[in-house]
Amino acid sequence: MARFHDLTVTDIQKTIRDAVVVTLKPETAEAGAFDFTQGQYLTFRHDFDGEELRRSYSICAGKDDGVLQVGIKRVDGGAFSTWANEDLKVGDTLQAMSPMGTFHTPLDPGAARQYLGFAGGSGITPVLSILKTVLAREPKSAFTLVYANKGVNTIMFREELEDLKNLYMGRLNIIHVLETDAQEIDLFTGLVTEEKCGELFRHWIDIEAVDTAFICGPEPMMLGIAAALRAHGLEDGQIKFELFASAQPGRLKRRVVSKDAADSANQTAAAITLDGATQTVTMGKDSTILDAALQNAMDAPYACKAGVCSTCRCRVLEGEVEMVANHALEDYEVEKGYVLSCQSYPLTDRVVVDYDQ
């Protein structure tokens, strides 16, 4: 499951000063492993001075673009994003897992739907993949994009979005909301808040006609948008999230266990299935399932270790765990026993988990 594949960098283009679009090509025999669904992401790994880092970046290409591309925006202090923007070259090899993620809905060529997308900064990457695929594969559907940025010079894919707007005249509507650059319409200046969404729904967006909404951006922005969508009639099943940063508010602190109790009461026998093989390990209740697997030489999948992506998802078959943060799994997945192993601590003396399901 956690197998990484070699991808060759075939092109690198700047989209803004501190972001690049990287085009990748898998080996011919492994091309099928990268047949992505619009809105999915790739998890990369790279060695920095002996330390392996894993980072996830969303695919920005549409299904019919004929290429595999990700957008990587440089983050202050970010080793991988800085390296990708400054040192990565055409011809280099990157290692990545197959596409993952559930930030999408099934498409129907005969459907006539109204889609609404909200993106903040680099959150445009998966939304761009979705809107391009929707417009190409559902010719009767329309898409409205609300794109929030600090200023004009920070708008990723600005030219491409304008080209798409001209290509799909009447079917693609784009509203730019800029935090610092003043615009002719006051509503389009500032932050995208719950209140601003309410104004947009009253004057610019027919929210009652919207079938599905996609939101990708910083958590505070996403929470405000989601609240506005619900207040104006959308149900949770119509709202799709993709979180790329999280402060993890309310994350629980692990309970303190005395040293005397640590040798007995704080131990769990964890049976972990990965790639068809099951290994039973002894772990402390103050350790996550993922850390226990990695410490016992199991190549368990992971990326962010923050409960934001779903790369480390596994299913609990026996016993109980406490998942202290979840920004990736849907309610129905949790009900079926799926957890994010990077956020899951054992509560019982025995747990059985399966990464293969």
C-alpha positions in Angstrom: 0.0 0.0 0.0 2.7 2.4 0.9 4.8 1.7 -2.2 6.3 4.7 -3.8 6.8 5.0 -7.6 9.4 6.9 -9.5 8.1 9.9 -11.5 10.2 11.9 -13.9 9.9 15.7 -13.9 9.2 16.7 -17.5 8.4 20.4 -17.0 8.4 23.1 -14.4 6.6 26.4 -14.8 6.2 29.3 -12.5 2.6 30.3 -11.9 3.4 33.1 -9.5 6.7 34.2 -7.9 6.7 31.6 -5.2 4.8 28.7 -6.8 5.5 26.2 -9.5 3.5 23.7 -11.6 5.4 20.5 -11.9 4.6 18.1 -14.7 5.4 14.4 -13.9 5.5 11.2 -16.0 5.4 7.7 -14.5 7.2 4.8 -16.0 5.1 3.3 -18.8 4.4 0.1 -16.9 3.1 2.1 -13.9 1.0 4.6 -15.8 -2.2 2.9 -14.6 -1.2 3.6 -11.0 -1.5 7.3 -11.6 -4.9 7.3 -13.3 -6.2 10.0 -10.9 -9.7 11.3 -10.1 -10.1 15.1 -10.3 -9.4 16.6 -6.9 -7.0 13.9 -5.6 -3.4 14.5 -4.4 0.0 12.9 -4.5 2.2 12.1 -1.5 5.9 12.6 -2.2 8.9 11.7 -0.1 12.4 13.1 -0.3 15.5 12.8 1.8 16.9 15.9 3.3 20.3 15.3 5.0 19.4 11.8 6.0 15.8 12.7 7.2 12.9 11.6 5.1 10.1 14.1 4.6 6.7 13.4 3.2 4.5 16.1 1.8 1.1 15.9 -0.1 0.3 18.2 -3.1 -2.9 18.3 -5.0 -3.2 17.4 -8.7 -4.1 20.6 -10.6 -4.6 18.9 -14.1 -8.0 18.0 -15.4 -8.8 14.4 -16.3 -8.6 15.3 -20.0 -5.4 17.3 -20.0 -3.3 14.3 -20.8 -0.7 15.2 -18.1 0.0 14.7 -14.4 0.6 18.0 -12.7 0.8 19.3 -9.2 1.0 22.9 -7.9 3.6 23.5 -5.2 3.6 26.9 -3.4 6.6 27.8 -1.3 5.9 27.9 2.5 8.2 29.9 4.8 10.5 27.4 6.4 9.1 24.6 4.3 12.0 22.3 3.3 10.1 20.4 0.5 8.3 23.4 -1.0 11.4 25.6 -1.0 13.4 22.8 -2.6 10.8 22.2 -5.2 10.6 25.9 -6.1 14.4 26.6 -6.1 16.3 23.3 -6.8 14.0 20.9 -8.6 14.9 20.5 -12.3 13.5 18.9 -15.4 14.8 15.4 -15.6 14.9 14.8 -11.9 13.1 11.9 -10.3 10.5 12.3 -7.6 9.0 9.4 -5.6 5.2 9.5 -5.0 2.4 7.2 -3.9 -0.5 6.6 -6.2 -3.2 9.4 -6.1 -5.4 9.5 -3.0 -8.2 11.6 -1.6 -12.0 11.8 -1.7 -12.4 15.5 -2.6 -14.7 14.8 -5.6 -18.1 13.6 -6.6 -19.2 11.3 -9.5 -19.8 13.0 -12.8 -22.6 12.3 -15.3 -22.3 13.4 -18.9 -26.0 13.9 -19.1 -26.4 15.9 -15.9 -27.1 19.6 -15.7 -25.7 20.7 -12.4 -24.6 23.9 -10.7 -21.3 23.6 -8.8 -19.8 26.2 -6.4 -16.1 26.3 -5.5 -14.3 28.3 -2.8 -10.5 28.3 -2.9 -8.0 30.3 -0.8 -4.5 30.7 -2.1 -2.9 27.4 -3.1 -6.2 25.7 -2.3 -7.0 26.4 -5.9 -5.0 23.4 -7.1 -7.6 20.6 -6.5 -10.5 22.9 -7.3 -8.9 23.7 -10.7 -8.7 20.0 -11.4 -12.3 19.6 -10.5 -13.7 22.5 -12.4 -11.7 21.7 -15.6 -13.0 18.1 -15.5 -16.6 19.1 -14.7 -16.8 21.6 -17.6 -15.3 19.1 -20.0 -17.2 16.0 -19.0 -20.6 17.6 -18.0 -21.4 19.9 -20.9 -24.7 21.0 -19.4 -23.3 21.9 -16.0 -21.9 25.2 -14.8 -19.3 26.2 -12.2 -18.9 29.3 -10.1 -15.5 29.8 -8.4 -14.9 32.2 -5.5 -11.1 32.6 -5.3 -9.6 34.4 -2.3 -6.0 35.8 -2.4 -4.0 38.6 -0.7 -3.5 40.5 -4.0 -3.5 40.2 -7.8 0.2 39.1 -7.8 -0.6 36.1 -5.6 -3.3 34.6 -7.8 -2.1 31.1 -8.9 -3.2 30.1 -12.4 -4.6 33.5 -13.2 -4.1 33.3 -16.9 -5.3 29.8 -17.2 -8.5 30.6 -15.3 -9.1 33.5 -17.7 -8.6 31.2 -20.6 -11.0 28.7 -19.2 -13.6 31.5 -18.6 -13.3 32.4 -22.3 -13.4 28.8 -23.4 -16.5 28.0 -21.3 -18.3 31.3 -21.9 -21.5 31.4 -19.8 -20.7 28.2 -17.9 -17.7 29.4 -15.8 -18.1 32.4 -13.5 -15.1 33.5 -11.4 -15.2 35.9 -8.5 -11.9 37.1 -7.2 -11.8 38.3 -3.6 -8.6 40.2 -2.7 -7.6 40.9 0.8 -5.4 44.0 0.2 -6.0 45.1 -3.3 -9.1 47.4 -3.6 -11.6 46.4 -6.3 -14.5 48.3 -8.0 -17.0 46.3 -6.0 -16.4 46.6 -2.2 -17.8 43.2 -1.6 -14.9 41.6 -3.5 -12.3 43.2 -1.1 -11.2 41.7 2.2 -11.5 38.2 3.7 -14.0 35.5 2.7 -16.0 35.3 5.9 -19.4 33.8 6.7 -20.9 37.3 6.5 -19.4 38.0 3.1 -20.7 34.7 1.8 -24.2 35.7 2.9 -23.8 38.9 0.8 -22.5 36.9 -2.2 -25.5 34.6 -1.9 -27.9 37.5 -1.8 -26.5 39.4 -4.7 -24.2 37.3 -6.9 -24.7 33.6 -6.4 -28.0 31.7 -6.7 -27.3 29.5 -3.8 -30.7 27.7 -4.1 -29.6 26.3 -7.4 -26.3 24.9 -6.2 -26.0 21.1 -6.2 -22.5 20.6 -4.8 -20.0 23.0 -3.1 -16.2 22.4 -2.9 -14.1 24.3 -0.3 -10.3 24.2 -0.1 -8.3 26.6 2.0 -7.2 27.6 5.5 -9.4 26.1 8.2 -10.9 29.4 9.6 -12.0 30.4 6.1 -13.5 26.9 5.4 -15.5 26.9 8.6 -17.0 30.2 7.9 -17.9 29.3 4.3 -19.4 25.9 5.4 -21.5 27.7 8.1 -22.9 30.1 5.5 -23.7 27.3 3.1 -25.6 25.4 5.7 -27.4 28.5 6.8 -28.6 29.0 3.2 -29.9 25.5 2.8 -27.1 23.2 1.7 -26.8 19.8 3.5 -23.6 18.3 4.7 -23.6 15.8 1.9 -23.5 18.7 -0.6 -20.4 20.2 0.9 -17.0 18.8 0.2 -13.8 19.8 2.1 -10.1 19.7 1.4 -8.0 21.1 4.2 -4.4 22.0 3.5 -3.5 23.5 6.8 -4.8 23.1 10.3 -4.2 24.5 13.8 -6.0 21.5 15.2 -8.1 23.4 17.7 -9.2 21.4 20.7 -6.7 18.6 20.2 -6.7 16.5 23.3 -3.7 16.1 25.5 -2.7 12.5 26.2 -3.3 11.5 29.8 -0.3 11.2 32.1 0.5 7.7 33.2 2.8 7.0 36.1 6.1 5.3 35.5 5.0 2.4 37.7 1.9 1.9 35.6 3.7 2.3 32.3 5.1 -1.3 32.3 1.7 -2.9 32.5 -1.5 -0.8 32.3 -0.1 1.4 29.6 0.7 -1.5 27.2 -1.4 -2.6 24.2 -1.0 -5.5 21.9 -1.6 -4.2 18.4 -2.2 -6.5 15.4 -1.5 -4.5 12.3 -2.2 -5.7 8.8 -0.4 -4.1 5.9 0.1 -5.4 2.4 -1.5 -8.7 3.3 0.8 -9.5 6.2 -0.1 -9.1 9.9 2.4 -8.2 12.6 1.6 -8.0 16.3 3.5 -5.4 18.2 3.6 -4.2 21.8 3.0 -0.5 22.1 2.3 2.1 24.7 -1.1 3.7 25.0 0.7 7.1 24.6 1.8 6.2 21.1 -0.2 6.4 17.9 -1.0 3.4 15.8 1.1 4.9 13.0 4.1 5.5 15.1 3.9 2.0 16.5 3.9 0.6 13.0 6.8 2.7 11.8 8.9 1.9 14.9 8.5 -1.8 14.1 9.8 -1.4 10.6 6.4 -1.5 8.9 6.1 0.7 5.9 2.8 2.2 6.9 1.5 5.0 4.6 1.5 8.6 5.9 2.1 12.1 4.8 1.1 15.1 7.0 0.8 13.4 10.5 -1.6 16.1 11.4 -5.0 14.5 10.6 -5.4 16.6 7.5 -4.9 14.1 4.7 -6.2 10.6 4.7 -3.0 8.9 3.6 -2.7 7.0 6.9 -6.3 5.7 7.0 -6.9 2.2 8.4 -9.8 0.3 9.8 -10.2 -0.8 13.4 -11.5 -4.4 13.5 -11.2 -5.1 17.2 -10.6 -3.0 20.3 -11.0 0.8 20.7 -8.8 3.8 19.8 -9.2 7.5 20.4 -8.8 9.7 17.3 -7.8 13.1 18.7 -8.1 15.0 15.4 -9.9 14.3 12.1 -10.0 16.8 9.2 -10.1 14.2 6.4 -12.5 11.3 7.0 -16.2 11.5 6.3 -18.8 10.7 9.0 -19.8 7.5 7.2 -16.1 6.3 7.2 -15.8 6.8 10.9 -19.0 5.0 11.5 -17.5 2.0 9.6 -14.5 2.0 11.9 -12.0 3.9 9.8 -9.5 6.1 11.6 -6.5 8.2 10.9 -3.7 6.2 12.4 -1.5 9.2 12.9 -4.1 10.6 15.3 -5.3 7.3 16.9 -4.2 6.1 20.4 -5.2 2.7 21.8 -7.7 2.6 24.6 -7.9 -1.2 25.1 -5.2 -3.8 25.9 -5.7 -5.2 22.4 -6.5 -3.6 19.0 -6.6 -5.0 15.5 -6.3 -2.6 12.6 -6.1 -3.2 8.9 -4.5 -0.8 6.4 -5.6 -2.9 3.4 -9.4 -2.3 3.7 
